[in-house]
Amino acid sequence: MTFYEAALRVLEAAGQPLSSAEITERSIAQGLLSHVGKTPEQTMLSRLAAMARRTRDRRVTVTAPDTFALTDWGLPEDAAALEGMAAPYEHPEEGLPPLRPVERHPEPRTENVRGIGRQERRRRQEEEEERGRKRKYPPIPEVAFELLGESDSPLAPSEVLRLARERELASDELQPEALLTSLAEENQRRIDAGRRPNFALDATGALTLERDDAPVAEVQAAFARALDLPFTDGRIALRAVPAAASEPLVDDALVHSAKSAVKEARRAMARALRSHLASLESGTVEKACTRMLHALHFREIKVAKRGNHGPLLTARRKDGSLELRWAIRIHRGNGAVDRRAVQDCRRDLQHHSAHAALLLATGDLRSDARSEALSGAPVHVWAGEGLAEKFLEAHAGVRVTSLELFELDRAFFEDAARGAEESRRRRAERHREREERVERQEPVEALDVGEPTDQGDLGDDDEGEDEGPEEGAPEGSAGAPEGTAGEAGSGERKRRRRRRRGRRGRGKPEGAPGGAEPGGTSSGAPPGGPEAAAGSQEPPAPPSEPPTGSSPHDG
């Protein structure tokens, strides 16, 4: 968490005003700070002084020089001490001369060559590890808020980045445009949550903290002009819409804001649930924790004994292929969990021959208790917001509302486009091969035998490929040669057309019952002429039967 949030947590636990050095020491001891830095005491002092000078949402006040308290306590504020903290801080040892002169590097000797080589290899190895290790920096909006709070005048984006790099709070690759974009996103997130934005731009393009009297739309409009982005309906379109799209795409900032709002709502509910558990009596907390354990698949929960520090429960829970026995202690009261409570829980683990120990408490876990829980046989501790998170995980004590969040899947449409291009390529290849066969005067239907094709590929490409005369045309029509050569050519074209239609399902294949014979006669008229037809048992063909040599499917 940030320096400000850690200071609030320490002051709430202490219940009395503390100096900035004491607040920093307790924050580091409890592991509350996500980023410490080189001078945490000075950072904590400047941060609390900046928050004490705020005119709204102020939660800390200055009661003495370098001493802070919560505003909820109603203690008198020391205006002179607050004004004195606005002066620049100078370290008392900066003006003193060095304790000893700069040492000269010893001259290399033969006996020191081996040691120097080892040192050089170790130094190169450390440099490679440092380059390979990605350094983590605090969030940019948090850094900008801290720097602007310490400054008495607006700062240019480049000046904010310079100060952040001097304090090692930002990377060297960060540019002013990325800084403004991050601050605009933070403002939009707070606006969506129903809060005032934190940052604003003045007429000269310098950054400053937002004032209460400035309209929200004008604050975001200034960021849109600085970033040269469209501004519609009080929102900044952080991602440009493609020109070829007929309908506007969903802004990715909306999805990001929705995810951030869900995470913030979960943290807020965990804090509210923890406060509610702390306000309940011990019996109600015991029953609530028992139901929560049942929801987390703990079975055979029984009360082993009751003492002054709270009830002791025994339970079983299957974890993978093993079934573990648990000794569970419910800490009574809302005070902080100390080292003795963890030791008592480990003692219960040994007395009841359990495999694991668990301590449940509504208060916070102290640093000495955390180290005690990790030393020796580990003791699982669900305390404070950790206990509330377990209630949320078990869906106990809360009502769950499921929401669906949709995002555009561009990979789906890219895969569909690749499939369409592949189908188009296969159709072009088949058409090109068909044209080559026609030019070489080879049978065209041989192309389609055994070729894997998609449904719908045999539509328009195969229609009208036969340029011969229509079926049923007289043998002496134009375009057909005289004599037997013209009849043979017409019969060959008809047979090819019948085979093609049989493959498409519009006729019967060659050789099937009722199909056309290779000689060009229909199956309805047996070979041998009228005499054979008269001697057969089949009924005579109707008058409308097509002439010999044509198929009943032709026409």
Secondary structure per residue as TSV (DSSP state, phi and psi in degrees):
chain	resnum	aa	ss	phi	psi
A	1	M	-	360.0	171.3
A	2	T	-	-78.4	171.0
A	3	F	H	-62.4	-40.2
A	4	Y	H	-66.4	-45.0
A	5	E	H	-65.6	-39.3
A	6	A	H	-64.7	-38.3
A	7	A	H	-64.4	-41.2
A	8	L	H	-62.0	-41.3
A	9	R	H	-64.8	-41.4
A	10	V	H	-67.4	-42.9
A	11	L	H	-65.5	-37.9
A	12	E	H	-63.7	-39.0
A	13	A	H	-72.9	-34.7
A	14	A	H	-75.0	-39.9
A	15	G	-	76.4	11.3
A	16	Q	S	-151.4	160.6
A	17	P	-	-63.9	144.1
A	18	L	E	-134.2	154.6
A	19	S	E	-78.2	164.4
A	20	S	H	-65.1	-33.9
A	21	A	H	-66.3	-42.4
A	22	E	H	-65.3	-39.4
A	23	I	H	-64.2	-41.3
A	24	T	H	-65.5	-42.8
A	25	E	H	-62.9	-43.7
A	26	R	H	-69.5	-35.1
A	27	S	H	-65.1	-40.9
A	28	I	H	-71.2	-38.2
A	29	A	H	-65.3	-35.9
A	30	Q	T	-86.6	-3.4
A	31	G	T	67.1	38.5
A	32	L	-	-89.1	-22.3
A	33	L	-	-87.0	131.2
A	34	S	S	-80.9	-20.6
A	35	H	-	-146.2	123.0
A	36	V	-	-95.4	-52.5
A	37	G	-	84.1	-176.5
A	38	K	S	-79.7	-39.0
A	39	T	-	-123.0	76.2
A	40	P	H	-65.3	-32.1
A	41	E	H	-64.5	-44.7
A	42	Q	H	-67.0	-37.8
A	43	T	H	-64.3	-42.5
A	44	M	H	-64.7	-41.0
A	45	L	H	-63.9	-47.2
A	46	S	H	-66.4	-36.1
A	47	R	H	-67.3	-45.8
A	48	L	H	-68.4	-35.9
A	49	A	H	-65.0	-39.3
A	50	A	H	-65.7	-39.4
A	51	M	H	-72.2	-29.2
A	52	A	H	-72.6	-22.7
A	53	R	T	-87.3	-1.8
A	54	R	-	-70.0	151.5
A	55	T	S	-95.4	-17.3
A	56	R	S	-136.9	156.7
A	57	D	S	53.3	39.5
A	58	R	-	-92.8	126.9
A	59	R	-	-117.2	-7.3
A	60	V	E	-126.0	149.5
A	61	T	E	-132.2	161.8
A	62	V	E	-101.1	118.5
A	63	T	E	-101.7	-19.0
A	64	A	E	-160.8	169.5
A	65	P	T	-56.2	124.9
A	66	D	T	59.2	25.5
A	67	T	E	-125.7	133.5
A	68	F	E	-128.5	153.6
A	69	A	E	-145.5	166.9
A	70	L	E	-81.9	144.2
A	71	T	G	-67.5	-24.2
A	72	D	G	-66.5	-20.0
A	73	W	G	-77.4	-16.9
A	74	G	-	71.9	26.9
A	75	L	-	-79.3	150.2
A	76	P	-	-67.0	146.6
A	77	E	-	-97.0	141.0
A	78	D	-	-98.6	99.2
A	79	A	H	-68.3	-35.0
A	80	A	H	-65.6	-40.3
A	81	A	H	-66.1	-37.9
A	82	L	H	-65.6	-38.6
A	83	E	H	-69.5	-34.0
A	84	G	H	-69.6	-28.2
A	85	M	T	-74.8	-10.3
A	86	A	T	-76.8	-16.9
A	87	A	S	-71.1	150.0
A	88	P	-	-64.3	144.6
A	89	Y	-	-87.8	130.7
A	90	E	-	-122.4	128.1
A	91	H	-	-73.3	135.8
A	92	P	T	-65.9	-21.6
A	93	E	T	-95.9	3.4
A	94	E	T	-70.5	-34.9
A	95	G	T	-87.5	-3.6
A	96	L	S	-78.4	149.3
A	97	P	-	-69.8	158.7
A	98	P	-	-64.7	151.5
A	99	L	S	-68.9	-30.7
A	100	R	S	-149.6	154.5
A	101	P	-	-69.1	168.3
A	102	V	-	-70.1	129.7
A	103	E	-	-80.1	145.1
A	104	R	-	-83.0	147.6
A	105	H	-	-73.6	131.9
A	106	P	-	-64.7	150.6
A	107	E	-	-72.0	139.4
A	108	P	-	-68.4	135.5
A	109	R	-	-124.2	168.0
A	110	T	G	-64.5	-39.0
A	111	E	G	-74.3	-15.0
A	112	N	G	-100.3	0.7
A	113	V	H	-64.8	-42.3
A	114	R	H	-64.6	-44.3
A	115	G	H	-65.8	-38.6
A	116	I	H	-64.4	-38.4
A	117	G	H	-63.6	-41.1
A	118	R	H	-64.7	-41.2
A	119	Q	H	-64.0	-39.1
A	120	E	H	-66.6	-42.1
A	121	R	H	-63.6	-40.8
A	122	R	H	-65.3	-38.7
A	123	R	H	-66.2	-42.8
A	124	R	H	-63.4	-38.5
A	125	Q	H	-64.6	-41.4
A	126	E	H	-65.5	-39.2
A	127	E	H	-64.3	-40.3
A	128	E	H	-65.4	-39.8
A	129	E	H	-66.0	-37.2
A	130	E	H	-67.4	-39.4
A	131	R	H	-68.5	-37.0
A	132	G	H	-74.7	-25.1
A	133	R	S	-82.9	123.6
A	134	K	-	-81.3	120.9
A	135	R	-	-79.5	142.6
A	136	K	-	-100.0	133.8
A	137	Y	-	-117.0	154.4
A	138	P	-	-67.5	164.2
A	139	P	-	-59.2	142.3
A	140	I	H	-62.6	-44.7
A	141	P	H	-58.5	-35.3
A	142	E	H	-67.3	-41.7
A	143	V	H	-64.9	-44.1
A	144	A	H	-64.6	-38.0
A	145	F	H	-64.0	-39.7
A	146	E	H	-67.1	-44.0
A	147	L	H	-68.8	-40.2
A	148	L	H	-69.4	-32.1
A	149	G	H	-68.8	-30.3
A	150	E	H	-79.5	-23.6
A	151	S	-	-87.5	143.8
A	152	D	S	-89.3	-6.7
A	153	S	S	-136.4	160.7
A	154	P	-	-62.0	150.7
A	155	L	B	-120.8	140.7
A	156	A	-	-70.9	153.2
A	157	P	H	-56.5	-38.7
A	158	S	H	-65.7	-35.1
A	159	E	H	-68.6	-38.0
A	160	V	H	-62.4	-42.8
A	161	L	H	-65.7	-37.0
A	162	R	H	-64.2	-45.3
A	163	L	H	-64.6	-38.3
A	164	A	H	-66.5	-38.0
A	165	R	H	-71.2	-33.3
A	166	E	H	-64.2	-34.8
A	167	R	T	-90.7	5.3
A	168	E	T	58.6	42.7
A	169	L	-	-108.4	-0.6
A	170	A	S	-150.5	154.1
A	171	S	-	-80.9	161.9
A	172	D	T	-73.5	-19.6
A	173	E	T	-81.1	-10.0
A	174	L	-	-69.8	130.8
A	175	Q	-	-107.7	160.1
A	176	P	H	-59.5	-34.6
A	177	E	H	-64.6	-41.4
A	178	A	H	-65.4	-35.8
A	179	L	H	-62.6	-48.4
A	180	L	H	-64.3	-37.8
A	181	T	H	-63.5	-42.3
A	182	S	H	-64.9	-39.8
A	183	L	H	-69.1	-36.6
A	184	A	H	-65.3	-39.3
A	185	E	H	-64.5	-40.3
A	186	E	H	-64.6	-40.8
A	187	N	H	-61.5	-43.3
A	188	Q	H	-66.5	-35.6
A	189	R	H	-65.1	-40.5
A	190	R	H	-69.7	-35.9
A	191	I	H	-65.4	-42.0
A	192	D	H	-64.2	-28.9
A	193	A	T	-85.4	4.0
A	194	G	T	81.7	25.3
A	195	R	-	-119.4	168.1
A	196	R	-	-80.1	147.0
A	197	P	-	-69.6	158.1
A	198	N	S	-92.9	-31.7
A	199	F	E	-119.1	153.5
A	200	A	E	-149.4	159.6
A	201	L	E	-115.9	133.4
A	202	D	-	-88.2	-172.6
A	203	A	T	-65.7	-27.1
A	204	T	T	-87.9	-1.2
A	205	G	S	87.0	13.1
A	206	A	-	-89.7	151.0
A	207	L	E	-88.4	142.7
A	208	T	E	-152.3	165.0
A	209	L	E	-74.2	144.5
A	210	E	-	-70.8	142.2
A	211	R	-	-94.2	157.9
A	212	D	T	-71.0	-26.6
A	213	D	T	-88.9	-4.9
A	214	A	S	-83.0	133.3
A	215	P	-	-63.8	145.0
A	216	V	H	-66.2	-39.6
A	217	A	H	-62.6	-38.6
A	218	E	H	-68.6	-33.3
A	219	V	H	-63.3	-47.3
A	220	Q	H	-72.0	-32.1
A	221	A	H	-63.8	-34.6
A	222	A	H	-65.3	-39.6
A	223	F	H	-66.8	-36.8
A	224	A	H	-64.5	-38.7
A	225	R	H	-69.4	-37.2
A	226	A	H	-69.1	-34.6
A	227	L	H	-91.9	-4.3
A	228	D	T	58.1	49.8
A	229	L	-	-120.4	151.6
A	230	P	-	-67.1	146.5
A	231	F	E	-130.0	108.6
A	232	T	E	-133.9	138.8
A	233	D	T	55.1	37.0
A	234	G	T	74.3	14.6
A	235	R	E	-129.2	151.8
A	236	I	E	-98.8	125.0
A	237	A	-	-80.4	96.8
A	238	L	-	-74.7	-16.0
A	239	R	S	-123.9	124.1
A	240	A	-	-67.4	144.1
A	241	V	-	-84.4	133.0
A	242	P	-	-60.1	142.0
A	243	A	T	-69.1	-29.1
A	244	A	T	-80.2	-10.1
A	245	A	-	-76.7	133.4
A	246	S	S	-80.1	-26.5
A	247	E	S	-121.9	143.5
A	248	P	-	-67.3	137.1
A	249	L	-	-80.6	160.3
A	250	V	-	-72.7	133.2
A	251	D	-	-69.6	132.3
A	252	D	H	-64.8	-23.2
A	253	A	H	-65.4	-30.6
A	254	L	H	-65.7	-43.8
A	255	V	H	-64.5	-41.2
A	256	H	H	-64.0	-40.1
A	257	S	H	-66.1	-37.4
A	258	A	H	-65.2	-43.0
A	259	K	H	-64.8	-40.8
A	260	S	H	-65.5	-38.3
A	261	A	H	-65.1	-37.0
A	262	V	H	-66.2	-42.9
A	263	K	H	-64.8	-41.9
A	264	E	H	-66.5	-37.1
A	265	A	H	-65.9	-36.4
A	266	R	H	-66.0	-42.8
A	267	R	H	-64.8	-40.3
A	268	A	H	-64.6	-39.5
A	269	M	H	-67.3	-34.9
A	270	A	H	-64.1	-41.6
A	271	R	H	-65.3	-41.4
A	272	A	H	-65.7	-39.6
A	273	L	H	-66.5	-37.1
A	274	R	H	-65.4	-42.6
A	275	S	H	-63.1	-37.6
A	276	H	H	-68.6	-39.5
A	277	L	H	-64.0	-37.0
A	278	A	H	-67.2	-25.4
A	279	S	H	-85.6	-8.9
A	280	L	S	-84.1	159.6
A	281	E	-	-77.3	166.6
A	282	S	H	-63.8	-38.4
A	283	G	H	-65.3	-41.3
A	284	T	H	-66.5	-39.5
A	285	V	H	-62.9	-39.1
A	286	E	H	-62.8	-46.5
A	287	K	H	-64.8	-40.0
A	288	A	H	-64.7	-41.8
A	289	C	H	-67.1	-34.8
A	290	T	H	-64.5	-43.2
A	291	R	H	-65.9	-36.8
A	292	M	H	-64.3	-40.1
A	293	L	H	-65.5	-38.4
A	294	H	H	-60.9	-40.7
A	295	A	H	-67.1	-25.9
A	296	L	T	-92.9	21.4
A	297	H	T	72.1	28.6
A	298	F	-	-84.7	134.1
A	299	R	E	-123.4	160.9
A	300	E	E	55.2	47.7
A	301	I	E	-77.5	120.5
A	302	K	E	-134.2	152.8
A	303	V	E	-88.2	114.8
A	304	A	E	-80.5	-44.4
A	305	K	E	-163.2	164.0
A	306	R	E	-124.3	135.3
A	307	G	E	-136.0	-173.0
A	308	N	T	-70.4	-26.1
A	309	H	T	-91.2	-1.8
A	310	G	E	128.2	166.4
A	311	P	E	-75.1	152.4
A	312	L	E	-112.1	125.4
A	313	L	E	-113.6	150.6
A	314	T	E	-118.6	144.0
A	315	A	E	-155.2	169.6
A	316	R	E	-125.6	146.8
A	317	R	E	-150.8	131.5
A	318	K	E	-85.5	124.5
A	319	D	E	-122.4	99.8
A	320	G	T	69.1	-122.4
A	321	S	T	-92.3	-1.6
A	322	L	E	-112.8	152.8
A	323	E	E	-116.0	112.3
A	324	L	E	-98.1	146.0
A	325	R	E	-96.4	134.1
A	326	W	E	-117.8	141.5
A	327	A	E	-110.5	114.6
A	328	I	E	-115.8	123.4
A	329	R	E	-110.6	126.7
A	330	I	E	-99.1	109.8
A	331	H	-	-71.5	129.6
A	332	R	-	-88.1	139.8
A	333	G	S	94.4	170.2
A	334	N	S	-107.4	11.3
A	335	G	S	-73.5	170.4
A	336	A	-	-69.8	148.7
A	337	V	B	-82.8	119.9
A	338	D	-	-100.9	-175.4
A	339	R	H	-68.1	-33.5
A	340	R	H	-65.7	-36.0
A	341	A	H	-64.4	-38.0
A	342	V	H	-68.5	-38.9
A	343	Q	H	-64.4	-39.9
A	344	D	H	-63.0	-38.7
A	345	C	H	-67.1	-38.6
A	346	R	H	-67.6	-33.4
A	347	R	H	-66.8	-39.1
A	348	D	H	-63.7	-33.5
A	349	L	H	-60.9	-40.4
A	350	Q	H	-75.8	-37.1
A	351	H	H	-70.2	-33.2
A	352	H	T	-102.4	12.7
A	353	S	T	52.6	45.2
A	354	A	-	-93.3	161.7
A	355	H	S	-90.1	-27.9
A	356	A	E	-145.1	152.2
A	357	A	E	-119.5	145.5
A	358	L	E	-137.6	133.0
A	359	L	E	-118.9	122.9
A	360	L	E	-108.6	130.6
A	361	A	E	-152.0	145.3
A	362	T	S	-86.2	-15.4
A	363	G	S	-86.7	179.7
A	364	D	-	-82.1	162.3
A	365	L	B	-99.8	122.8
A	366	R	-	-76.4	162.5
A	367	S	H	-66.0	-38.5
A	368	D	H	-66.7	-33.6
A	369	A	H	-69.8	-34.0
A	370	R	H	-66.1	-44.7
A	371	S	H	-66.5	-35.2
A	372	E	H	-67.7	-36.0
A	373	A	H	-67.4	-26.6
A	374	L	H	-93.6	-10.5
A	375	S	S	-93.5	137.4
A	376	G	S	74.2	-145.4
A	377	A	S	-68.1	122.4
A	378	P	-	-66.2	142.6
A	379	V	E	-117.5	122.7
A	380	H	E	-76.2	130.4
A	381	V	E	-124.7	122.0
A	382	W	E	-113.1	97.5
A	383	A	E	-129.7	149.2
A	384	G	T	62.0	-129.4
A	385	E	H	-68.4	-22.8
A	386	G	H	-63.1	-38.8
A	387	L	H	-66.2	-40.8
A	388	A	H	-63.6	-37.6
A	389	E	H	-63.1	-36.5
A	390	K	H	-67.4	-34.9
A	391	F	H	-63.6	-41.2
A	392	L	H	-66.5	-38.3
A	393	E	H	-65.1	-37.1
A	394	A	H	-84.1	-4.5
A	395	H	T	56.4	40.2
A	396	A	-	-111.7	133.9
A	397	G	S	79.0	3.3
A	398	V	S	-137.9	155.4
A	399	R	-	-102.0	128.2
A	400	V	-	-98.4	128.6
A	401	T	-	-113.5	118.9
A	402	S	-	-87.7	129.6
A	403	L	-	-121.8	142.1
A	404	E	-	-102.5	127.3
A	405	L	-	-117.0	119.7
A	406	F	-	-104.2	140.7
A	407	E	-	-128.3	148.4
A	408	L	-	-72.1	125.6
A	409	D	-	-96.6	92.2
A	410	R	H	-71.6	-26.6
A	411	A	H	-63.8	-32.3
A	412	F	H	-62.2	-46.0
A	413	F	H	-73.4	-31.1
A	414	E	H	-66.0	-38.9
A	415	D	H	-65.9	-39.7
A	416	A	H	-63.8	-38.5
A	417	A	H	-66.1	-38.4
A	418	R	H	-65.1	-39.6
A	419	G	H	-63.3	-40.7
A	420	A	H	-65.5	-38.9
A	421	E	H	-66.4	-38.2
A	422	E	H	-65.7	-42.0
A	423	S	H	-63.9	-40.5
A	424	R	H	-64.5	-37.4
A	425	R	H	-67.4	-40.7
A	426	R	H	-65.6	-39.8
A	427	R	H	-64.2	-39.2
A	428	A	H	-65.7	-38.1
A	429	E	H	-65.5	-43.6
A	430	R	H	-62.8	-41.0
A	431	H	H	-65.1	-38.7
A	432	R	H	-68.0	-40.7
A	433	E	H	-65.2	-37.1
A	434	R	H	-64.5	-41.3
A	435	E	H	-65.5	-37.8
A	436	E	H	-65.1	-38.9
A	437	R	H	-65.8	-37.8
A	438	V	H	-65.7	-39.9
A	439	E	H	-65.1	-33.9
A	440	R	T	-85.5	3.5
A	441	Q	T	59.3	44.7
A	442	E	-	-107.0	159.7
A	443	P	-	-61.2	127.5
A	444	V	G	-73.8	-30.7
A	445	E	G	-68.8	-19.3
A	446	A	G	-65.5	-18.2
A	447	L	G	-67.5	-36.6
A	448	D	G	-84.1	-7.2
A	449	V	T	-76.0	120.3
A	450	G	T	75.7	7.6
A	451	E	-	-85.9	127.1
A	452	P	-	-73.5	119.5
A	453	T	-	-128.9	156.8
A	454	D	-	-84.1	158.9
A	455	Q	T	-66.0	135.7
A	456	G	T	92.9	-7.0
A	457	D	T	-78.4	-18.7
A	458	L	T	-96.4	37.0
A	459	G	S	-95.9	-96.2
A	460	D	T	-70.9	-23.2
A	461	D	T	-70.2	-32.8
A	462	D	T	-90.9	-14.4
A	463	E	T	-76.3	136.5
A	464	G	T	72.1	20.5
A	465	E	-	-80.2	-17.7
A	466	D	-	-91.1	118.5
A	467	E	-	-96.0	10.1
A	468	G	S	-76.4	176.4
A	469	P	-	-66.8	155.7
A	470	E	-	-65.3	155.8
A	471	E	T	-69.1	147.1
A	472	G	T	85.0	-1.2
A	473	A	-	-74.0	148.9
A	474	P	-	-63.8	150.2
A	475	E	T	-64.7	-27.2
A	476	G	T	-93.1	22.3
A	477	S	S	-73.3	169.0
A	478	A	T	-67.2	142.2
A	479	G	T	95.8	-15.0
A	480	A	S	-101.7	132.8
A	481	P	-	-69.3	154.1
A	482	E	S	-76.3	154.2
A	483	G	S	87.6	-163.4
A	484	T	H	-71.1	-24.9
A	485	A	H	-63.8	-41.3
A	486	G	H	-66.9	-38.0
A	487	E	H	-66.7	-42.0
A	488	A	H	-63.5	-41.2
A	489	G	H	-64.5	-39.7
A	490	S	H	-65.5	-42.4
A	491	G	H	-64.5	-38.6
A	492	E	H	-63.6	-42.7
A	493	R	H	-63.1	-38.3
A	494	K	H	-66.2	-42.0
A	495	R	H	-63.3	-41.6
A	496	R	H	-63.1	-38.1
A	497	R	H	-66.1	-38.7
A	498	R	H	-65.7	-43.1
A	499	R	H	-62.7	-39.8
A	500	R	H	-63.5	-44.1
A	501	R	H	-67.7	-32.3
A	502	G	H	-65.0	-36.9
A	503	R	H	-69.1	-32.7
A	504	R	H	-81.4	-5.2
A	505	G	T	89.6	4.3
A	506	R	S	-95.3	-1.5
A	507	G	S	-154.1	-175.9
A	508	K	-	-97.8	139.5
A	509	P	-	-68.0	162.1
A	510	E	T	-66.5	132.6
A	511	G	T	94.2	-11.4
A	512	A	S	-77.6	160.3
A	513	P	T	-62.4	131.7
A	514	G	T	85.4	-0.5
A	515	G	-	-84.1	178.0
A	516	A	-	-81.0	143.8
A	517	E	-	-82.0	157.9
A	518	P	T	-63.8	-23.7
A	519	G	T	-77.5	-1.1
A	520	G	S	93.2	4.7
A	521	T	-	-94.3	151.6
A	522	S	-	-79.9	154.3
A	523	S	T	-69.5	-18.1
A	524	G	T	-72.7	-22.1
A	525	A	S	-115.3	111.8
A	526	P	-	-69.0	152.2
A	527	P	T	-66.7	151.1
A	528	G	T	117.1	-5.7
A	529	G	H	86.6	-165.7
A	530	P	H	-64.9	-31.4
A	531	E	H	-65.0	-44.2
A	532	A	H	-64.7	-36.4
A	533	A	H	-67.3	-35.7
A	534	A	H	-69.9	-33.4
A	535	G	H	-82.1	-10.9
A	536	S	S	-80.1	161.7
A	537	Q	S	-83.6	-7.9
A	538	E	S	-77.2	148.8
A	539	P	-	-67.3	154.4
A	540	P	-	-65.4	151.7
A	541	A	-	-70.6	146.8
A	542	P	-	-67.6	162.4
A	543	P	T	-62.6	-28.4
A	544	S	T	-82.4	5.7
A	545	E	-	-63.2	138.4
A	546	P	-	-65.7	157.0
A	547	P	-	-66.3	160.2
A	548	T	T	-60.9	137.4
A	549	G	T	105.3	-7.6
A	550	S	S	-120.1	153.6
A	551	S	-	-87.6	147.9
A	552	P	T	-64.3	-16.5
A	553	H	T	-88.0	-8.5
A	554	D	-	-76.0	163.4
A	555	G	-	92.3	360.0
